[in-house]
Amino acid sequence: MPDDTPNKDSAALLWAEAQRQIIRQEADLNNLRNRAVAMLSVASIVAALFGTRIATEHRSLRVTAASIAALVFFGVGVLLSLLILAPKKDWAFTENLSDYFDLLKAQKLTPTSVSANLAEHFETSRKENKAKIEDLYGKFLIVCALVGLQVVAWAVAAL
């Protein structure tokens, strides 16, 4: 079925841009998860280095309180990191193409309609995903702060 719609090129450009944005968003999520793994590793190393030494050497109230605080910071950081890393079932990075196949079989599909519909769907998906990614970035910021607080608490315990 020939497509001589005047918006054909515009629809193709919108589709290409929507595709680029959703791919970038998925890559951004993967990068965030990689950073969460890195922070989890740093927190674990800090806890292992400081925690084992302090737990066997000191018994004062200050050391005990600082050690407990550090362990709480570590535990909360681990939980938040796991929330970032946990797979979510409601991400929208793909489109169900079954409707398009039905339209194709019925010869009611044009390149312009495909490009426009996919672009619109991916834009909707990008907006839905954006709030989720921003929430995960907020959790990651807290994880970073908790690692810093953990180091400070261990340092207080070590003094």
Secondary structure as the mmCIF struct_conf table of DSSP 4:
data_model
#
loop_
_struct_conf.conf_type_id
_struct_conf.id
_struct_conf.beg_label_comp_id
_struct_conf.beg_label_asym_id
_struct_conf.beg_label_seq_id
_struct_conf.end_label_comp_id
_struct_conf.end_label_asym_id
_struct_conf.end_label_seq_id
TURN_TY1_P TURN_TY1_P1 PRO A 6 ASN A 7
HELX_RH_AL_P HELX_RH_AL_P1 LYS A 8 GLU A 57
BEND BEND1 SER A 60 SER A 60
HELX_RH_AL_P HELX_RH_AL_P2 LEU A 61 LEU A 85
BEND BEND2 ALA A 86 ALA A 86
BEND BEND3 LYS A 89 LYS A 89
BEND BEND4 THR A 94 THR A 94
HELX_RH_AL_P HELX_RH_AL_P3 SER A 98 LYS A 105
TURN_TY1_P TURN_TY1_P2 ALA A 106 GLN A 107
HELX_RH_AL_P HELX_RH_AL_P4 PRO A 111 ALA A 158
#
